[in-house]
Amino acid sequence: MKVEQLYTGCLAEAAYYIESNGEAVVIDPLRDTEPYIERAKADNATIKYVLETHFHADFVSGHLDLAKKTSAAIVYGPTAQPNFKAHVAKDGEVLKVGNVTIQVLHTPGHTMESSSFLLRDENGKDYAVFTGDTLFLGDVGRPDLAIKQGELTREDLAGYLFDSLRNKIMPLADEVVVYPGHGAGSACGKKMSKETQGTLGDQKKLNYALRADMTRAEFVKEVTTGLVDPPQYFPKNAVMNKMGYASIDEVRRQGLQALSVRAFKAAWEGAEALVLDTRHQDVFVKGFIPGSIFIGVEGDFAPWVGALIPDLKQPILFVCEAGRENEVVDRLARVGYDNPIGYLEGGFEAWKNTGEDVDTLPQLTAGEFAGLFKKGKVDLLDVRKASEFNAQHIVGALNFPLDFINKNRTQLDRSKKYYMYCAGGYRSVIAASILKSRGFTDLVDIAGGFKELKETDLQRTAFVEQMTEL
């Protein structure tokens, strides 16, 4: 028996590959299916099942493409109603894979169709449980993503989650390995551990939601406290996962078109496209196409695209470093942006060399800003999450979270000059690029963000530990 976790840091997402005696299973695959197919080929194995723990909201799963390319059966737990051919398993149903078995455990709460998969080894012993978004290390799945107006509240879902954990997961043996769907950084939970696998026994000791003496009312209160609105793309990705979507091969064919500067400009105007610059922020600030938006591919690219670009069907033109074109298109597709229409051949240098207009973003070091800040009134924006801001910030800063910039941008005055910082410099450049594209002309980024500002003598609020990372 082979069990492999395939972890993707950008999405803080874990997919799993299980193989036994020539048969394999993939759990919660990403949309780019090559890694799973290559593993099965190396093992001389046939992928028999694609198991989906639920209709994911934070990424578009690769279940449809993978099933089509391998003839594997897609499997959901009870109550799922996919708009395509799939096996909806009964609670407790057992699937045979080579010399091992996988039992379906219906664990509603994060969503109503949420299920976990219990792997038993060749001797029939419980070995591991793949919990999806039901149980994370240090946390549980948030219960507010599948609420239905007039039918289900987040408190209702939290109640279901309480029952699922206590009736299906916690009775398992302490040595059973917990393989969750996500780790730290995912918006599917409030505050997950940085570890991506552990034992159930440790979780019973360390996870606040698994306290043995916890009442149902206490559980509901604790898991619903500290939630904020989910990223706007979450419900849209859930619909795609349930209803179906285009093959990633088609998305690649369209998106990987190299366009000359002239063709790039024509497509920008003709398709009313958005121009996305994916280079590193340190390069972007020194020169970029006026009106373009920065979201660097080296950071948490896909989640920020999903949070900040409202329309999944938006035509997207992109600028990137040579050789990273495939990566950009794949990572856009992972969160449902299936309409990239090409990239700038020769990158930003080609644009600049043709004599086209170029914009820049002024920057100050933390030390330079500290000296300026002490001299008089300065409008300072902290674009980190509210939870980060509340933990500690520069006294006098206004919290303007990047997550909600599309909703809150009317709070700012275009006639003012704003200085901006985040934790390390990535998010503040994103925020500045968005504001500049919308008519803000006097923006200054503080290089190194709060990490560097803490090293100055600027006054900071007292530190308070974050109870949530949302």
LOMI-91675 format. One record per residue (C-alpha): residue number from 1; chain; x, y, z. Coordinates in steps of 0.05 Angstrom, whole numbers, plus 5000, padded with zeros to 4 digits. Example, Ala and Ser with C-alpha at 12.3 -4.5 7.8 and 13.67 -1.06 7.14 Angstrom:
BEGIN
pt nr:1&kette:A&x:5246&y:4910&z:5156
pt nr:2&kette:A&x:5273&y:4979&z:5143
END
This chain:
BEGIN
pt nr:1&kette:A&x:5000&y:5000&z:5000
pt nr:2&kette:A&x:5025&y:5069&z:4981
pt nr:3&kette:A&x:4996&y:5134&z:5008
pt nr:4&kette:A&x:5022&y:5200&z:4982
pt nr:5&kette:A&x:5001&y:5270&z:4999
pt nr:6&kette:A&x:5007&y:5321&z:4942
pt nr:7&kette:A&x:5007&y:5389&z:4976
pt nr:8&kette:A&x:5000&y:5454&z:4938
pt nr:9&kette:A&x:5023&y:5513&z:4980
pt nr:10&kette:A&x:4990&y:5568&z:4940
pt nr:11&kette:A&x:4921&y:5539&z:4956
pt nr:12&kette:A&x:4942&y:5506&z:5021
pt nr:13&kette:A&x:4908&y:5445&z:4990
pt nr:14&kette:A&x:4923&y:5371&z:4998
pt nr:15&kette:A&x:4905&y:5319&z:4946
pt nr:16&kette:A&x:4921&y:5245&z:4958
pt nr:17&kette:A&x:4944&y:5186&z:4916
pt nr:18&kette:A&x:4933&y:5116&z:4944
pt nr:19&kette:A&x:4958&y:5053&z:4908
pt nr:20&kette:A&x:4951&y:4979&z:4924
pt nr:21&kette:A&x:4965&y:4919&z:4880
pt nr:22&kette:A&x:4958&y:4955&z:4814
pt nr:23&kette:A&x:4897&y:4997&z:4831
pt nr:24&kette:A&x:4897&y:5070&z:4853
pt nr:25&kette:A&x:4852&y:5123&z:4881
pt nr:26&kette:A&x:4859&y:5199&z:4878
pt nr:27&kette:A&x:4825&y:5242&z:4930
pt nr:28&kette:A&x:4808&y:5315&z:4916
pt nr:29&kette:A&x:4853&y:5325&z:4855
pt nr:30&kette:A&x:4873&y:5393&z:4828
pt nr:31&kette:A&x:4853&y:5410&z:4757
pt nr:32&kette:A&x:4921&y:5396&z:4726
pt nr:33&kette:A&x:4916&y:5321&z:4725
pt nr:34&kette:A&x:4986&y:5302&z:4700
pt nr:35&kette:A&x:5017&y:5289&z:4769
pt nr:36&kette:A&x:4965&y:5235&z:4786
pt nr:37&kette:A&x:4967&y:5201&z:4718
pt nr:38&kette:A&x:5044&y:5200&z:4719
pt nr:39&kette:A&x:5044&y:5168&z:4788
pt nr:40&kette:A&x:4996&y:5113&z:4767
pt nr:41&kette:A&x:5037&y:5100&z:4704
pt nr:42&kette:A&x:5101&y:5095&z:4745
pt nr:43&kette:A&x:5066&y:5044&z:4791
pt nr:44&kette:A&x:5036&y:5007&z:4731
pt nr:45&kette:A&x:4969&y:5020&z:4764
pt nr:46&kette:A&x:4899&y:5037&z:4741
pt nr:47&kette:A&x:4864&y:5095&z:4774
pt nr:48&kette:A&x:4799&y:5062&z:4795
pt nr:49&kette:A&x:4765&y:5118&z:4835
pt nr:50&kette:A&x:4767&y:5194&z:4840
pt nr:51&kette:A&x:4740&y:5209&z:4910
pt nr:52&kette:A&x:4711&y:5278&z:4924
pt nr:53&kette:A&x:4702&y:5297&z:4997
pt nr:54&kette:A&x:4652&y:5351&z:4978
pt nr:55&kette:A&x:4637&y:5405&z:4926
pt nr:56&kette:A&x:4699&y:5447&z:4938
pt nr:57&kette:A&x:4692&y:5522&z:4942
pt nr:58&kette:A&x:4764&y:5545&z:4944
pt nr:59&kette:A&x:4788&y:5511&z:4880
pt nr:60&kette:A&x:4762&y:5475&z:4819
pt nr:61&kette:A&x:4775&y:5402&z:4826
pt nr:62&kette:A&x:4805&y:5359&z:4771
pt nr:63&kette:A&x:4754&y:5303&z:4779
pt nr:64&kette:A&x:4721&y:5310&z:4711
pt nr:65&kette:A&x:4785&y:5312&z:4669
pt nr:66&kette:A&x:4818&y:5258&z:4710
pt nr:67&kette:A&x:4757&y:5211&z:4704
pt nr:68&kette:A&x:4753&y:5224&z:4629
pt nr:69&kette:A&x:4827&y:5210&z:4617
pt nr:70&kette:A&x:4830&y:5147&z:4661
pt nr:71&kette:A&x:4758&y:5119&z:4660
pt nr:72&kette:A&x:4758&y:5123&z:4736
pt nr:73&kette:A&x:4692&y:5129&z:4772
pt nr:74&kette:A&x:4678&y:5195&z:4809
pt nr:75&kette:A&x:4652&y:5182&z:4879
pt nr:76&kette:A&x:4615&y:5229&z:4926
pt nr:77&kette:A&x:4585&y:5216&z:4994
pt nr:78&kette:A&x:4510&y:5215&z:5009
pt nr:79&kette:A&x:4464&y:5273&z:4989
pt nr:80&kette:A&x:4511&y:5298&z:4934
pt nr:81&kette:A&x:4474&y:5316&z:4870
pt nr:82&kette:A&x:4527&y:5326&z:4816
pt nr:83&kette:A&x:4506&y:5347&z:4746
pt nr:84&kette:A&x:4548&y:5292&z:4714
pt nr:85&kette:A&x:4558&y:5217&z:4718
pt nr:86&kette:A&x:4583&y:5198&z:4787
pt nr:87&kette:A&x:4572&y:5146&z:4841
pt nr:88&kette:A&x:4537&y:5175&z:4901
pt nr:89&kette:A&x:4558&y:5126&z:4956
pt nr:90&kette:A&x:4517&y:5106&z:5016
pt nr:91&kette:A&x:4541&y:5121&z:5087
pt nr:92&kette:A&x:4586&y:5064&z:5108
pt nr:93&kette:A&x:4595&y:5037&z:5037
pt nr:94&kette:A&x:4662&y:5002&z:5026
pt nr:95&kette:A&x:4704&y:5010&z:4963
pt nr:96&kette:A&x:4756&y:4958&z:4947
pt nr:97&kette:A&x:4823&y:4982&z:4919
pt nr:98&kette:A&x:4875&y:4927&z:4907
pt nr:99&kette:A&x:4886&y:4895&z:4975
pt nr:100&kette:A&x:4858&y:4952&z:5016
pt nr:101&kette:A&x:4789&y:4981&z:5028
pt nr:102&kette:A&x:4762&y:5051&z:5036
pt nr:103&kette:A&x:4698&y:5064&z:5075
pt nr:104&kette:A&x:4654&y:5124&z:5061
pt nr:105&kette:A&x:4636&y:5163&z:5124
pt nr:106&kette:A&x:4583&y:5216&z:5114
pt nr:107&kette:A&x:4606&y:5275&z:5156
pt nr:108&kette:A&x:4561&y:5335&z:5141
pt nr:109&kette:A&x:4574&y:5403&z:5171
pt nr:110&kette:A&x:4623&y:5440&z:5128
pt nr:111&kette:A&x:4574&y:5424&z:5073
pt nr:112&kette:A&x:4516&y:5375&z:5074
pt nr:113&kette:A&x:4548&y:5326&z:5025
pt nr:114&kette:A&x:4616&y:5328&z:5060
pt nr:115&kette:A&x:4645&y:5259&z:5071
pt nr:116&kette:A&x:4709&y:5230&z:5098
pt nr:117&kette:A&x:4743&y:5167&z:5073
pt nr:118&kette:A&x:4770&y:5115&z:5121
pt nr:119&kette:A&x:4828&y:5074&z:5093
pt nr:120&kette:A&x:4839&y:5003&z:5120
pt nr:121&kette:A&x:4904&y:4967&z:5106
pt nr:122&kette:A&x:4915&y:4897&z:5077
pt nr:123&kette:A&x:4899&y:4867&z:5145
pt nr:124&kette:A&x:4833&y:4905&z:5152
pt nr:125&kette:A&x:4861&y:4953&z:5205
pt nr:126&kette:A&x:4840&y:5026&z:5205
pt nr:127&kette:A&x:4901&y:5063&z:5179
pt nr:128&kette:A&x:4882&y:5134&z:5159
pt nr:129&kette:A&x:4822&y:5179&z:5151
pt nr:130&kette:A&x:4819&y:5231&z:5095
pt nr:131&kette:A&x:4775&y:5285&z:5126
pt nr:132&kette:A&x:4770&y:5337&z:5071
pt nr:133&kette:A&x:4744&y:5400&z:5103
pt nr:134&kette:A&x:4710&y:5365&z:5161
pt nr:135&kette:A&x:4771&y:5362&z:5206
pt nr:136&kette:A&x:4836&y:5400&z:5198
pt nr:137&kette:A&x:4897&y:5397&z:5243
pt nr:138&kette:A&x:4881&y:5446&z:5298
pt nr:139&kette:A&x:4815&y:5467&z:5269
pt nr:140&kette:A&x:4751&y:5445&z:5234
pt nr:141&kette:A&x:4718&y:5468&z:5169
pt nr:142&kette:A&x:4680&y:5533&z:5172
pt nr:143&kette:A&x:4604&y:5521&z:5172
pt nr:144&kette:A&x:4582&y:5583&z:5134
pt nr:145&kette:A&x:4598&y:5565&z:5061
pt nr:146&kette:A&x:4536&y:5523&z:5047
pt nr:147&kette:A&x:4482&y:5562&z:5083
pt nr:148&kette:A&x:4415&y:5565&z:5046
pt nr:149&kette:A&x:4370&y:5624&z:5058
pt nr:150&kette:A&x:4309&y:5601&z:5096
pt nr:151&kette:A&x:4335&y:5530&z:5101
pt nr:152&kette:A&x:4404&y:5524&z:5134
pt nr:153&kette:A&x:4441&y:5573&z:5178
pt nr:154&kette:A&x:4514&y:5569&z:5197
pt nr:155&kette:A&x:4491&y:5549&z:5267
pt nr:156&kette:A&x:4452&y:5491&z:5236
pt nr:157&kette:A&x:4514&y:5468&z:5197
pt nr:158&kette:A&x:4558&y:5475&z:5259
pt nr:159&kette:A&x:4509&y:5429&z:5295
pt nr:160&kette:A&x:4515&y:5377&z:5240
pt nr:161&kette:A&x:4591&y:5384&z:5244
pt nr:162&kette:A&x:4590&y:5372&z:5319
pt nr:163&kette:A&x:4552&y:5307&z:5308
pt nr:164&kette:A&x:4596&y:5284&z:5251
pt nr:165&kette:A&x:4660&y:5294&z:5290
pt nr:166&kette:A&x:4634&y:5259&z:5352
pt nr:167&kette:A&x:4597&y:5202&z:5318
pt nr:168&kette:A&x:4642&y:5187&z:5259
pt nr:169&kette:A&x:4712&y:5213&z:5270
pt nr:170&kette:A&x:4728&y:5215&z:5345
pt nr:171&kette:A&x:4709&y:5141&z:5358
pt nr:172&kette:A&x:4766&y:5120&z:5312
pt nr:173&kette:A&x:4830&y:5095&z:5345
pt nr:174&kette:A&x:4881&y:5147&z:5368
pt nr:175&kette:A&x:4935&y:5119&z:5321
pt nr:176&kette:A&x:4894&y:5131&z:5259
pt nr:177&kette:A&x:4929&y:5183&z:5214
pt nr:178&kette:A&x:4889&y:5245&z:5198
pt nr:179&kette:A&x:4899&y:5270&z:5127
pt nr:180&kette:A&x:4861&y:5337&z:5120
pt nr:181&kette:A&x:4841&y:5374&z:5057
pt nr:182&kette:A&x:4878&y:5438&z:5076
pt nr:183&kette:A&x:4933&y:5468&z:5119
pt nr:184&kette:A&x:4950&y:5536&z:5147
pt nr:185&kette:A&x:4932&y:5593&z:5100
pt nr:186&kette:A&x:4868&y:5565&z:5072
pt nr:187&kette:A&x:4805&y:5607&z:5081
pt nr:188&kette:A&x:4764&y:5542&z:5092
pt nr:189&kette:A&x:4781&y:5545&z:5166
pt nr:190&kette:A&x:4799&y:5597&z:5218
pt nr:191&kette:A&x:4867&y:5578&z:5245
pt nr:192&kette:A&x:4897&y:5513&z:5221
pt nr:193&kette:A&x:4963&y:5482&z:5240
pt nr:194&kette:A&x:5022&y:5487&z:5193
pt nr:195&kette:A&x:5028&y:5412&z:5197
pt nr:196&kette:A&x:4991&y:5375&z:5142
pt nr:197&kette:A&x:4984&y:5307&z:5174
pt nr:198&kette:A&x:4980&y:5280&z:5245
pt nr:199&kette:A&x:4946&y:5228&z:5288
pt nr:200&kette:A&x:4875&y:5230&z:5313
pt nr:201&kette:A&x:4900&y:5221&z:5384
pt nr:202&kette:A&x:4940&y:5285&z:5380
pt nr:203&kette:A&x:4880&y:5322&z:5352
pt nr:204&kette:A&x:4837&y:5299&z:5410
pt nr:205&kette:A&x:4888&y:5331&z:5456
pt nr:206&kette:A&x:4905&y:5393&z:5416
pt nr:207&kette:A&x:4846&y:5412&z:5373
pt nr:208&kette:A&x:4798&y:5461&z:5408
pt nr:209&kette:A&x:4738&y:5432&z:5371
pt nr:210&kette:A&x:4750&y:5361&z:5395
pt nr:211&kette:A&x:4750&y:5374&z:5470
pt nr:212&kette:A&x:4717&y:5314&z:5503
pt nr:213&kette:A&x:4677&y:5358&z:5552
pt nr:214&kette:A&x:4653&y:5407&z:5499
pt nr:215&kette:A&x:4578&y:5416&z:5494
pt nr:216&kette:A&x:4542&y:5424&z:5429
pt nr:217&kette:A&x:4525&y:5497&z:5445
pt nr:218&kette:A&x:4598&y:5512&z:5462
pt nr:219&kette:A&x:4620&y:5480&z:5397
pt nr:220&kette:A&x:4571&y:5520&z:5355
pt nr:221&kette:A&x:4591&y:5585&z:5388
pt nr:222&kette:A&x:4666&y:5573&z:5381
pt nr:223&kette:A&x:4666&y:5550&z:5309
pt nr:224&kette:A&x:4622&y:5608&z:5286
pt nr:225&kette:A&x:4661&y:5662&z:5324
pt nr:226&kette:A&x:4711&y:5702&z:5283
pt nr:227&kette:A&x:4683&y:5684&z:5214
pt nr:228&kette:A&x:4685&y:5737&z:5160
pt nr:229&kette:A&x:4654&y:5738&z:5091
pt nr:230&kette:A&x:4686&y:5683&z:5048
pt nr:231&kette:A&x:4724&y:5703&z:4985
pt nr:232&kette:A&x:4676&y:5721&z:4929
pt nr:233&kette:A&x:4697&y:5664&z:4884
pt nr:234&kette:A&x:4680&y:5609&z:4934
pt nr:235&kette:A&x:4607&y:5599&z:4915
pt nr:236&kette:A&x:4625&y:5605&z:4841
pt nr:237&kette:A&x:4677&y:5549&z:4846
pt nr:238&kette:A&x:4628&y:5506&z:4884
pt nr:239&kette:A&x:4578&y:5513&z:4827
pt nr:240&kette:A&x:4631&y:5494&z:4776
pt nr:241&kette:A&x:4650&y:5432&z:4816
pt nr:242&kette:A&x:4578&y:5411&z:4819
pt nr:243&kette:A&x:4554&y:5429&z:4749
pt nr:244&kette:A&x:4617&y:5417&z:4707
pt nr:245&kette:A&x:4667&y:5459&z:4669
pt nr:246&kette:A&x:4712&y:5461&z:4608
pt nr:247&kette:A&x:4772&y:5416&z:4602
pt nr:248&kette:A&x:4837&y:5448&z:4626
pt nr:249&kette:A&x:4866&y:5428&z:4558
pt nr:250&kette:A&x:4819&y:5477&z:4524
pt nr:251&kette:A&x:4837&y:5532&z:4574
pt nr:252&kette:A&x:4911&y:5520&z:4560
pt nr:253&kette:A&x:4901&y:5522&z:4484
pt nr:254&kette:A&x:4868&y:5590&z:4489
pt nr:255&kette:A&x:4911&y:5620&z:4543
pt nr:256&kette:A&x:4979&y:5601&z:4517
pt nr:257&kette:A&x:4977&y:5647&z:4456
pt nr:258&kette:A&x:5039&y:5691&z:4449
pt nr:259&kette:A&x:5017&y:5761&z:4428
pt nr:260&kette:A&x:5060&y:5816&z:4400
pt nr:261&kette:A&x:5054&y:5885&z:4432
pt nr:262&kette:A&x:5008&y:5906&z:4375
pt nr:263&kette:A&x:4964&y:5844&z:4381
pt nr:264&kette:A&x:4964&y:5849&z:4457
pt nr:265&kette:A&x:4939&y:5921&z:4453
pt nr:266&kette:A&x:4885&y:5902&z:4403
pt nr:267&kette:A&x:4861&y:5844&z:4446
pt nr:268&kette:A&x:4860&y:5889&z:4508
pt nr:269&kette:A&x:4815&y:5939&z:4474
pt nr:270&kette:A&x:4773&y:5891&z:4432
pt nr:271&kette:A&x:4758&y:5840&z:4487
pt nr:272&kette:A&x:4754&y:5891&z:4544
pt nr:273&kette:A&x:4805&y:5847&z:4578
pt nr:274&kette:A&x:4840&y:5855&z:4644
pt nr:275&kette:A&x:4916&y:5858&z:4641
pt nr:276&kette:A&x:4947&y:5818&z:4697
pt nr:277&kette:A&x:5021&y:5827&z:4713
pt nr:278&kette:A&x:5048&y:5766&z:4749
pt nr:279&kette:A&x:5122&y:5785&z:4757
pt nr:280&kette:A&x:5154&y:5795&z:4826
pt nr:281&kette:A&x:5131&y:5858&z:4862
pt nr:282&kette:A&x:5202&y:5885&z:4866
pt nr:283&kette:A&x:5205&y:5885&z:4790
pt nr:284&kette:A&x:5134&y:5909&z:4779
pt nr:285&kette:A&x:5141&y:5973&z:4820
pt nr:286&kette:A&x:5199&y:5995&z:4776
pt nr:287&kette:A&x:5158&y:5993&z:4712
pt nr:288&kette:A&x:5092&y:5965&z:4688
pt nr:289&kette:A&x:5038&y:5974&z:4636
pt nr:290&kette:A&x:4991&y:6031&z:4657
pt nr:291&kette:A&x:4924&y:6003&z:4679
pt nr:292&kette:A&x:4950&y:5933&z:4692
pt nr:293&kette:A&x:4938&y:5896&z:4757
pt nr:294&kette:A&x:4994&y:5863&z:4796
pt nr:295&kette:A&x:4984&y:5794&z:4828
pt nr:296&kette:A&x:5051&y:5759&z:4831
pt nr:297&kette:A&x:5054&y:5686&z:4813
pt nr:298&kette:A&x:5107&y:5674&z:4866
pt nr:299&kette:A&x:5058&y:5692&z:4922
pt nr:300&kette:A&x:4989&y:5665&z:4938
pt nr:301&kette:A&x:4970&y:5679&z:4867
pt nr:302&kette:A&x:4907&y:5637&z:4856
pt nr:303&kette:A&x:4870&y:5655&z:4920
pt nr:304&kette:A&x:4883&y:5730&z:4908
pt nr:305&kette:A&x:4860&y:5725&z:4836
pt nr:306&kette:A&x:4796&y:5692&z:4862
pt nr:307&kette:A&x:4786&y:5744&z:4917
pt nr:308&kette:A&x:4799&y:5805&z:4873
pt nr:309&kette:A&x:4774&y:5791&z:4802
pt nr:310&kette:A&x:4698&y:5788&z:4808
pt nr:311&kette:A&x:4681&y:5756&z:4742
pt nr:312&kette:A&x:4707&y:5685&z:4730
pt nr:313&kette:A&x:4692&y:5695&z:4655
pt nr:314&kette:A&x:4733&y:5759&z:4652
pt nr:315&kette:A&x:4780&y:5757&z:4591
pt nr:316&kette:A&x:4851&y:5760&z:4619
pt nr:317&kette:A&x:4915&y:5780&z:4584
pt nr:318&kette:A&x:4978&y:5770&z:4625
pt nr:319&kette:A&x:5050&y:5791&z:4631
pt nr:320&kette:A&x:5099&y:5741&z:4661
pt nr:321&kette:A&x:5171&y:5720&z:4664
pt nr:322&kette:A&x:5193&y:5677&z:4605
pt nr:323&kette:A&x:5179&y:5604&z:4617
pt nr:324&kette:A&x:5123&y:5614&z:4668
pt nr:325&kette:A&x:5065&y:5619&z:4619
pt nr:326&kette:A&x:5039&y:5549&z:4632
pt nr:327&kette:A&x:5043&y:5559&z:4707
pt nr:328&kette:A&x:5001&y:5623&z:4703
pt nr:329&kette:A&x:4947&y:5591&z:4661
pt nr:330&kette:A&x:4943&y:5529&z:4704
pt nr:331&kette:A&x:4939&y:5569&z:4768
pt nr:332&kette:A&x:4884&y:5613&z:4739
pt nr:333&kette:A&x:4845&y:5551&z:4720
pt nr:334&kette:A&x:4853&y:5521&z:4789
pt nr:335&kette:A&x:4805&y:5575&z:4815
pt nr:336&kette:A&x:4759&y:5577&z:4755
pt nr:337&kette:A&x:4787&y:5632&z:4712
pt nr:338&kette:A&x:4779&y:5597&z:4645
pt nr:339&kette:A&x:4784&y:5656&z:4599
pt nr:340&kette:A&x:4858&y:5676&z:4592
pt nr:341&kette:A&x:4865&y:5699&z:4520
pt nr:342&kette:A&x:4941&y:5705&z:4513
pt nr:343&kette:A&x:5005&y:5733&z:4541
pt nr:344&kette:A&x:5053&y:5788&z:4521
pt nr:345&kette:A&x:5108&y:5758&z:4478
pt nr:346&kette:A&x:5175&y:5782&z:4503
pt nr:347&kette:A&x:5144&y:5805&z:4568
pt nr:348&kette:A&x:5146&y:5875&z:4596
pt nr:349&kette:A&x:5213&y:5889&z:4562
pt nr:350&kette:A&x:5179&y:5882&z:4494
pt nr:351&kette:A&x:5127&y:5933&z:4515
pt nr:352&kette:A&x:5180&y:5982&z:4540
pt nr:353&kette:A&x:5224&y:5973&z:4479
pt nr:354&kette:A&x:5168&y:5994&z:4431
pt nr:355&kette:A&x:5163&y:6061&z:4466
pt nr:356&kette:A&x:5096&y:6049&z:4498
pt nr:357&kette:A&x:5077&y:6088&z:4561
pt nr:358&kette:A&x:5104&y:6059&z:4627
pt nr:359&kette:A&x:5080&y:6071&z:4698
pt nr:360&kette:A&x:5117&y:6061&z:4764
pt nr:361&kette:A&x:5099&y:6056&z:4837
pt nr:362&kette:A&x:5140&y:6099&z:4885
pt nr:363&kette:A&x:5169&y:6064&z:4946
pt nr:364&kette:A&x:5200&y:6085&z:5012
pt nr:365&kette:A&x:5239&y:6043&z:5060
pt nr:366&kette:A&x:5210&y:6033&z:5129
pt nr:367&kette:A&x:5263&y:6080&z:5157
pt nr:368&kette:A&x:5248&y:6135&z:5106
pt nr:369&kette:A&x:5174&y:6129&z:5121
pt nr:370&kette:A&x:5185&y:6132&z:5196
pt nr:371&kette:A&x:5222&y:6198&z:5189
pt nr:372&kette:A&x:5166&y:6226&z:5146
pt nr:373&kette:A&x:5110&y:6201&z:5191
pt nr:374&kette:A&x:5139&y:6237&z:5252
pt nr:375&kette:A&x:5139&y:6304&z:5216
pt nr:376&kette:A&x:5064&y:6310&z:5208
pt nr:377&kette:A&x:4997&y:6281&z:5187
pt nr:378&kette:A&x:5005&y:6224&z:5137
pt nr:379&kette:A&x:4949&y:6180&z:5111
pt nr:380&kette:A&x:4973&y:6109&z:5124
pt nr:381&kette:A&x:4936&y:6047&z:5100
pt nr:382&kette:A&x:4947&y:5978&z:5129
pt nr:383&kette:A&x:4920&y:5930&z:5077
pt nr:384&kette:A&x:4928&y:5866&z:5119
pt nr:385&kette:A&x:4868&y:5827&z:5143
pt nr:386&kette:A&x:4829&y:5856&z:5202
pt nr:387&kette:A&x:4853&y:5799&z:5246
pt nr:388&kette:A&x:4926&y:5817&z:5231
pt nr:389&kette:A&x:4912&y:5891&z:5242
pt nr:390&kette:A&x:4878&y:5878&z:5308
pt nr:391&kette:A&x:4937&y:5835&z:5331
pt nr:392&kette:A&x:4984&y:5894&z:5322
pt nr:393&kette:A&x:4992&y:5954&z:5277
pt nr:394&kette:A&x:5025&y:6022&z:5271
pt nr:395&kette:A&x:4988&y:6073&z:5313
pt nr:396&kette:A&x:4952&y:6121&z:5266
pt nr:397&kette:A&x:4943&y:6071&z:5209
pt nr:398&kette:A&x:4875&y:6058&z:5178
pt nr:399&kette:A&x:4857&y:5985&z:5165
pt nr:400&kette:A&x:4838&y:5976&z:5091
pt nr:401&kette:A&x:4840&y:5901&z:5080
pt nr:402&kette:A&x:4859&y:5879&z:5010
pt nr:403&kette:A&x:4808&y:5823&z:5014
pt nr:404&kette:A&x:4751&y:5873&z:5010
pt nr:405&kette:A&x:4782&y:5927&z:4967
pt nr:406&kette:A&x:4728&y:5921&z:4915
pt nr:407&kette:A&x:4675&y:5933&z:4967
pt nr:408&kette:A&x:4711&y:5987&z:5007
pt nr:409&kette:A&x:4749&y:6029&z:4956
pt nr:410&kette:A&x:4696&y:6085&z:4959
pt nr:411&kette:A&x:4720&y:6099&z:5030
pt nr:412&kette:A&x:4783&y:6130&z:5002
pt nr:413&kette:A&x:4793&y:6200&z:4972
pt nr:414&kette:A&x:4826&y:6203&z:4903
pt nr:415&kette:A&x:4854&y:6273&z:4920
pt nr:416&kette:A&x:4894&y:6247&z:4979
pt nr:417&kette:A&x:4963&y:6216&z:4981
pt nr:418&kette:A&x:4964&y:6147&z:5013
pt nr:419&kette:A&x:5023&y:6108&z:5041
pt nr:420&kette:A&x:5010&y:6033&z:5043
pt nr:421&kette:A&x:5038&y:5972&z:5078
pt nr:422&kette:A&x:5022&y:5898&z:5088
pt nr:423&kette:A&x:5061&y:5844&z:5123
pt nr:424&kette:A&x:5120&y:5839&z:5075
pt nr:425&kette:A&x:5105&y:5878&z:5011
pt nr:426&kette:A&x:5064&y:5832&z:4966
pt nr:427&kette:A&x:4993&y:5853&z:4983
pt nr:428&kette:A&x:5007&y:5927&z:4987
pt nr:429&kette:A&x:5032&y:5927&z:4916
pt nr:430&kette:A&x:4970&y:5889&z:4894
pt nr:431&kette:A&x:4926&y:5940&z:4929
pt nr:432&kette:A&x:4964&y:5999&z:4900
pt nr:433&kette:A&x:4959&y:5971&z:4829
pt nr:434&kette:A&x:4884&y:5963&z:4836
pt nr:435&kette:A&x:4875&y:6033&z:4863
pt nr:436&kette:A&x:4919&y:6062&z:4808
pt nr:437&kette:A&x:4878&y:6027&z:4755
pt nr:438&kette:A&x:4817&y:6062&z:4785
pt nr:439&kette:A&x:4842&y:6133&z:4784
pt nr:440&kette:A&x:4884&y:6140&z:4847
pt nr:441&kette:A&x:4948&y:6175&z:4826
pt nr:442&kette:A&x:4986&y:6190&z:4891
pt nr:443&kette:A&x:5004&y:6124&z:4924
pt nr:444&kette:A&x:5069&y:6103&z:4958
pt nr:445&kette:A&x:5087&y:6033&z:4978
pt nr:446&kette:A&x:5128&y:6019&z:5041
pt nr:447&kette:A&x:5179&y:5966&z:5021
pt nr:448&kette:A&x:5183&y:5907&z:5068
pt nr:449&kette:A&x:5116&y:5923&z:5101
pt nr:450&kette:A&x:5101&y:5914&z:5174
pt nr:451&kette:A&x:5160&y:5867&z:5182
pt nr:452&kette:A&x:5207&y:5925&z:5168
pt nr:453&kette:A&x:5164&y:5979&z:5203
pt nr:454&kette:A&x:5170&y:5939&z:5268
pt nr:455&kette:A&x:5245&y:5951&z:5266
pt nr:456&kette:A&x:5235&y:6027&z:5268
pt nr:457&kette:A&x:5216&y:6068&z:5330
pt nr:458&kette:A&x:5146&y:6082&z:5305
pt nr:459&kette:A&x:5093&y:6070&z:5359
pt nr:460&kette:A&x:5056&y:6004&z:5354
pt nr:461&kette:A&x:4995&y:5978&z:5389
pt nr:462&kette:A&x:5004&y:5924&z:5442
pt nr:463&kette:A&x:5008&y:5855&z:5412
pt nr:464&kette:A&x:4946&y:5811&z:5418
pt nr:465&kette:A&x:4948&y:5739&z:5395
pt nr:466&kette:A&x:4905&y:5725&z:5333
pt nr:467&kette:A&x:4847&y:5679&z:5346
pt nr:468&kette:A&x:4832&y:5673&z:5273
pt nr:469&kette:A&x:4871&y:5681&z:5208
pt nr:470&kette:A&x:4810&y:5699&z:5167
END
